[in-house]
């Protein structure tokens, strides 16, 4: 009854005050202004777009995700949240607060190769927490890492990037590995695990939370629902799976999403109520859904790996400590790089410590904590930026694409005649109508000029 009344009051207040909140009020609502540091739990799902989580996409064939739905009911759902179109660049952005054009990671990393990966000199999230937290913070990373390579400290890359404890998988399932036969690394030591990976990752997360004193920071990177398509243990999902996973990928993929949700529920239930009250939970995905699992009205060739909305728009929710209006939705533009600033802020650290005086370590993230108190506030971001390029490392690149969009307009720079310009307010098929195929009116021309200016600001 109390929760129902609270939500009704919150809804009324949101509708009355929505357009009236000044930017100055928003900017002052930071946790780093003196509040006690919280615990922070960051959960990153793999290859799950907004079409797969009912709260965000309302797709008729979305997987059952009652536990993620519960996070939304207890938190703020960010309805305009974006990432890069593939995993390693997004995960690098979370750890550094920087766009891929600065981290120089624009494509998936192959951890067994001798190639560019996240430099160990990078001021990462755990390093900055260790250096600047007002109270010592216990830290662990669990699950999928995907930021190091064989020539860059190999199995010790997560630890040397700042995490005192790491247990999980360095990249994707490779060389015949799968969810029940994979190479697990614990603080640099490799072994073979036969435990279902999603379950193992939550087992380790529960163990680390139990072992760490407060305040703590736990980064949990799921492998799910990345390929290989597979049948999860039957007690974790409700699908009646038939045929081989590759022959029926839609059902198997959704079963993996539901299995991950089931294990998220187990994780959340394992946290003592008094600890949960002091914990900010951030859940997001690293990019859009896998093309083989996308159903209409989704478009498979505009999903993961592309700069279309299906590749870069993801579910994103912050729940727990600091949320003033549970169950609210925020329509501001946000990005995965914002996890960096938000985590620092929640731990009582001024995110500006991450920027160097010489501006050689530009931070692109923003703290989202103010939205937890004022989810109706206007967007602090003028635009969203995403990119994909290869190979990783400094230019020149063999291929590159860049996306910039604001609340209405979107421009994709493919480096020539393949450029795209969309009016996202034109309807469900907005990204099938390239405005560059016709003369632009004055409003469109001004919007394109503005977007090109945003892109130039990032790339200069």
C-alpha positions in Angstrom: 0.0 0.0 0.0 2.8 2.4 0.9 4.7 1.7 -2.3 1.5 2.2 -4.3 0.8 5.6 -2.7 4.4 6.6 -3.1 4.4 5.9 -6.8 1.1 7.8 -7.2 2.6 10.8 -5.4 5.8 10.5 -7.5 3.9 10.3 -10.7 1.8 13.4 -9.8 4.9 15.3 -8.9 6.7 14.3 -12.0 3.9 15.5 -14.2 3.6 18.8 -12.4 7.3 19.7 -12.2 8.6 18.0 -15.4 9.3 21.1 -17.4 10.1 23.4 -14.6 13.4 22.1 -13.2 16.3 24.4 -13.9 19.6 23.1 -15.1 21.3 24.7 -12.1 19.1 22.7 -9.7 20.0 19.5 -11.6 23.7 20.2 -11.5 23.8 20.7 -7.7 22.3 17.4 -6.8 25.5 15.4 -6.6 26.3 12.7 -4.1 30.0 13.7 -3.9 29.0 16.9 -2.1 29.3 15.3 1.3 27.1 12.2 1.4 28.5 8.9 2.8 29.8 6.7 0.0 27.5 3.9 -1.1 28.2 0.4 -2.4 28.0 0.3 -6.2 27.1 -2.8 -8.2 27.5 -2.5 -12.0 25.9 -5.2 -14.1 26.7 -5.3 -17.8 24.7 -7.7 -20.0 26.0 -8.8 -23.4 24.1 -8.3 -26.7 20.7 -7.3 -25.3 18.9 -4.4 -26.9 15.8 -2.6 -25.8 13.7 -5.1 -27.8 14.6 -7.8 -25.3 13.5 -6.1 -22.1 9.8 -5.3 -21.8 10.3 -2.1 -19.8 12.2 -0.5 -22.6 11.0 -1.9 -25.9 7.6 -3.6 -25.2 8.4 -6.1 -27.9 5.6 -8.7 -28.0 8.3 -11.5 -28.0 10.6 -10.1 -25.4 12.0 -12.6 -22.9 10.4 -12.9 -19.4 12.7 -10.7 -17.2 10.8 -10.2 -13.9 14.0 -9.5 -11.9 15.2 -6.7 -14.3 11.6 -5.5 -14.2 11.9 -5.3 -10.4 15.0 -3.2 -10.7 13.1 -0.9 -12.9 10.2 -0.8 -10.4 12.6 0.2 -7.7 14.7 2.5 -9.8 14.9 5.0 -12.6 14.7 3.6 -16.1 16.7 5.6 -18.7 14.7 5.3 -21.9 17.2 7.0 -24.2 20.4 5.2 -23.3 23.2 4.4 -25.8 26.4 2.5 -26.2 28.8 1.7 -29.0 27.5 -1.1 -31.3 29.9 -3.8 -30.1 31.2 -5.0 -26.8 34.9 -4.0 -26.2 34.4 -0.3 -27.0 31.5 0.0 -24.6 33.3 -1.9 -21.8 36.3 0.4 -22.3 34.0 3.4 -22.1 32.6 2.1 -18.7 36.1 1.7 -17.3 37.6 4.9 -18.6 34.7 7.4 -19.1 36.0 8.1 -22.6 34.7 7.6 -26.1 36.3 4.9 -28.2 38.0 7.5 -30.3 40.1 8.3 -27.2 40.6 4.8 -25.9 41.4 3.7 -29.4 39.2 0.6 -29.0 36.7 0.5 -31.8 36.1 -3.2 -32.4 36.0 -6.4 -30.4 39.3 -7.5 -28.8 40.7 -11.0 -29.4 42.4 -11.7 -26.1 44.8 -14.3 -27.5 46.3 -12.0 -30.1 49.3 -9.6 -29.9 47.4 -6.5 -30.7 46.2 -3.2 -29.2 44.1 -3.3 -26.0 43.4 -1.0 -23.1 46.8 0.3 -22.0 47.8 -0.4 -18.4 48.7 3.3 -18.0 45.0 4.2 -18.5 43.4 6.0 -15.5 40.7 3.3 -15.0 37.7 3.4 -12.7 39.2 1.1 -10.1 42.5 2.9 -10.1 40.8 6.3 -9.5 38.6 4.8 -6.7 41.8 3.4 -5.0 43.5 6.8 -5.3 40.7 9.2 -4.4 37.9 7.5 -2.4 37.4 9.3 1.0 37.0 5.9 2.6 38.8 2.8 1.4 36.6 0.9 -1.1 36.9 -2.9 -1.6 36.7 -3.8 -5.3 36.2 -6.9 -7.4 35.5 -7.6 -11.1 33.6 -10.8 -12.0 32.6 -12.2 -15.4 33.5 -11.1 -18.9 36.4 -8.6 -19.2 37.2 -8.3 -22.9 39.8 -5.4 -22.6 43.2 -7.1 -22.6 45.4 -9.1 -25.0 48.2 -11.7 -24.8 50.9 -9.0 -25.3 49.3 -6.7 -22.7 49.8 -8.7 -19.5 47.5 -11.5 -20.6 45.6 -13.1 -17.8 46.6 -10.4 -15.3 45.2 -7.6 -17.3 42.1 -7.1 -15.1 44.2 -7.0 -12.0 46.8 -4.6 -13.4 44.0 -2.4 -14.6 43.1 -1.8 -11.0 41.0 -4.6 -9.6 42.5 -6.4 -6.6 40.3 -9.4 -7.4 39.2 -10.8 -10.8 37.4 -14.0 -11.5 35.9 -14.7 -14.9 36.5 -15.0 -18.6 39.0 -12.8 -20.5 36.8 -12.5 -23.7 34.3 -14.5 -25.6 34.0 -18.3 -25.7 36.7 -19.2 -28.1 38.4 -22.2 -29.7 35.4 -24.5 -29.2 34.5 -23.3 -25.7 30.9 -22.7 -24.7 28.8 -21.9 -21.6 29.6 -25.2 -19.9 33.2 -25.6 -21.1 35.2 -22.5 -20.8 38.5 -21.1 -19.6 38.1 -19.4 -16.2 40.8 -17.0 -14.9 41.1 -16.1 -11.2 43.7 -13.5 -10.4 45.8 -14.6 -13.4 45.5 -18.3 -13.0 43.6 -20.2 -15.7 41.6 -23.4 -15.3 38.7 -25.1 -17.1 35.2 -24.6 -15.8 32.2 -26.8 -16.5 29.7 -24.7 -14.6 27.2 -22.9 -16.6 28.9 -19.5 -17.1 25.9 -17.3 -16.1 25.5 -19.3 -12.9 29.3 -19.2 -12.2 29.4 -15.5 -12.7 26.6 -14.9 -10.2 28.2 -17.5 -7.8 31.4 -15.4 -7.8 29.5 -12.1 -7.5 27.7 -13.4 -4.4 31.0 -14.7 -2.9 32.7 -11.4 -3.5 29.9 -9.3 -1.9 30.0 -11.6 1.1 33.8 -11.2 1.4 34.1 -7.4 0.9 33.6 -4.9 3.7 31.5 -1.8 2.9 31.8 0.3 1.0 32.5 -1.8 -2.0 32.4 -1.7 -5.8 31.6 -4.8 -7.8 31.7 -5.0 -11.6 29.8 -7.9 -13.0 30.1 -8.5 -16.7 27.8 -11.2 -18.0 28.7 -13.3 -21.1 24.9 -13.8 -21.7 23.3 -13.6 -24.1 26.3 -13.6 -26.5 26.8 -16.5 -28.9 27.1 -19.4 -28.9 23.3 -20.0 -28.8 22.6 -22.7 -26.3 20.0 -24.3 -24.0 20.5 -23.0 -20.5 19.8 -25.3 -17.5 16.1 -25.9 -17.5 15.5 -24.5 -14.1 16.6 -21.1 -15.2 14.0 -20.5 -18.0 10.5 -21.4 -19.1 11.1 -22.1 -22.8 10.3 -25.4 -24.4 13.4 -25.6 -26.5 13.5 -27.8 -29.6 15.9 -28.3 -32.4 19.6 -27.2 -32.4 20.4 -23.8 -31.0 21.6 -22.6 -34.4 18.4 -23.8 -36.1 16.1 -22.1 -33.6 18.2 -19.2 -32.3 15.3 -16.9 -31.4 14.0 -19.3 -28.7 17.5 -20.3 -27.4 18.6 -16.6 -27.3 15.6 -15.6 -25.2 16.1 -18.6 -22.9 19.6 -17.3 -22.2 18.2 -13.8 -21.5 15.7 -15.3 -19.1 18.4 -17.4 -17.5 20.5 -14.3 -16.9 17.5 -12.6 -15.4 16.8 -15.6 -13.1 20.4 -15.4 -11.8 20.2 -11.6 -11.3 17.2 -12.4 -9.1 19.3 -14.8 -7.1 22.1 -12.3 -6.8 19.8 -9.5 -5.5 18.1 -11.9 -3.0 21.5 -12.8 -1.6 22.3 -9.2 -0.6 21.2 -8.5 3.0 18.4 -5.8 3.2 20.6 -3.4 5.2 23.4 -3.7 2.6 21.0 -3.4 -0.3 19.6 -0.1 1.2 23.1 1.3 0.9 23.8 -0.1 -2.6 23.3 1.7 -6.0 22.7 -0.9 -8.7 23.4 0.0 -12.3 22.2 -2.4 -15.0 22.8 -1.9 -18.8 23.8 -3.9 -21.9 26.9 -3.4 -24.0 25.1 -3.1 -27.4 22.0 -4.1 -29.2 20.6 -7.6 -29.8 22.2 -10.2 -32.0 20.8 -10.1 -35.5 19.8 -13.8 -35.6 17.5 -13.2 -32.6 15.8 -10.0 -33.8 12.1 -10.3 -34.8 9.9 -7.7 -36.5 9.3 -4.9 -36.0 13.1 -5.0 -35.4 15.3 -5.2 -38.4 18.1 -7.8 -38.2 20.6 -5.9 -40.4 20.1 -2.8 -38.2 21.0 -4.5 -34.9 24.3 -5.4 -33.1 27.3 -4.2 -34.9 25.6 -1.3 -36.7 25.1 2.3 -35.8 21.4 2.1 -36.3 19.2 2.4 -33.1 19.0 -1.4 -33.0 22.8 -1.6 -32.5 23.3 1.2 -30.0 20.2 1.7 -28.0 20.1 -0.4 -24.8 18.2 -1.0 -21.6 19.7 1.0 -18.7 18.4 1.3 -15.1 19.8 2.6 -11.8 18.1 1.1 -8.8 18.6 1.2 -5.0 20.3 3.8 -2.9 19.7 7.4 -4.0 16.5 6.8 -6.0 13.8 9.3 -4.8 11.0 8.2 -7.1 11.0 4.4 -7.6 9.5 3.3 -10.9 10.1 6.5 -12.7 11.4 6.9 -16.3 14.0 9.4 -17.5 14.0 10.5 -21.1 17.3 12.4 -21.0 20.1 11.3 -23.4 22.6 9.1 -21.5 25.5 6.9 -22.5 27.5 3.9 -21.2 30.5 6.3 -20.5 28.2 7.9 -17.8 28.6 4.7 -15.7 32.2 5.9 -15.0 31.2 9.3 -13.6 28.2 7.9 -11.8 30.2 5.3 -10.0 32.8 7.7 -8.8 30.1 10.1 -7.7 28.3 7.4 -5.7 31.5 6.6 -3.9 32.0 10.2 -2.9 34.7 11.0 -5.5 34.5 14.1 -7.6 34.6 12.8 -11.2 36.8 15.8 -12.3 39.8 14.0 -10.7 39.8 11.8 -13.8 40.6 14.7 -16.1 44.3 15.7 -16.4 45.2 19.4 -16.2 46.6 19.3 -19.7 43.3 17.9 -20.9 45.0 14.8 -22.3 42.6 12.6 -20.5 39.3 14.1 -21.6 36.4 12.5 -19.8 33.2 12.2 -21.8 30.9 10.8 -19.1 28.5 12.6 -16.9 27.2 11.6 -13.4 23.6 10.4 -13.6 23.0 10.6 -9.8 21.1 13.9 -10.1 18.5 12.1 -12.3 17.8 9.7 -9.4 16.4 12.7 -7.5 15.0 14.5 -10.5 14.2 12.0 -13.2 12.1 14.6 -15.1 15.1 16.9 -15.5 16.1 18.0 -19.0 19.0 16.3 -20.8 22.4 17.5 -19.7 23.8 16.1 -23.0 23.3 18.0 -26.3 24.0 14.9 -28.3 25.0 11.2 -28.2 28.1 9.9 -30.0 29.1 6.3 -31.0 31.6 4.8 -33.3 33.0 1.7 -34.8 36.4 1.4 -36.5 39.2 -1.1 -37.1 41.8 -2.1 -36.3 42.1 -1.1 -32.7 44.8 1.4 -31.9 45.8 4.7 -33.5 44.7 5.6 -37.1 44.7 5.1 -40.0 41.8 2.7 -40.0 40.8 0.3 -42.7 37.1 1.1 -42.0 35.3 3.5 -39.7 31.8 4.8 -39.0 30.7 7.5 -36.6 27.2 8.3 -35.3 25.9 11.5 -33.7 22.3 12.2 -32.7 20.3 14.6 -30.5 16.7 14.2 -29.3 15.4 14.2 -32.8 18.0 14.1 -35.6 20.7 11.5 -36.4 23.7 11.6 -38.6 25.9 8.6 -39.5 29.3 9.4 -41.1 30.5 6.5 -43.2 33.2 8.6 -44.8 31.5 9.3 -48.2 28.4 8.8 -50.3 27.1 6.2 -47.8 26.4 8.9 -45.2 23.0 8.8 -43.5 20.7 11.5 -42.0 17.5 10.7 -40.2 14.6 12.5 -38.6 13.8 10.2 -35.7 10.5 11.9 -35.1 9.2 10.8 -38.4 7.9 7.4 -37.2 8.8 3.8 -36.7 10.5 3.6 -40.1 12.6 6.7 -39.5 15.9 4.9 -40.2 14.7 3.6 -43.5 14.3 7.2 -44.9 17.7 8.8 -45.6 17.1 12.5 -45.9 20.3 12.9 -47.9 18.6 11.2 -50.8 16.6 14.4 -51.4 17.1 18.2 -51.1 17.0 19.3 -47.5 14.6 22.0 -46.3 15.9 24.8 -44.0 15.1 23.0 -40.8 16.8 19.8 -41.9 19.9 21.6 -43.2 20.3 23.4 -39.9 20.0 20.1 -38.0 22.6 18.5 -40.2 24.9 21.4 -39.8 24.6 21.2 -36.0 25.2 17.4 -35.9 28.3 17.7 -38.1 29.5 20.4 -35.7 29.0 18.0 -32.7 31.0 15.3 -34.6 33.8 17.7 -35.4 34.0 18.6 -31.8 34.6 15.0 -30.8 37.0 14.1 -33.7 39.1 17.2 -33.8 
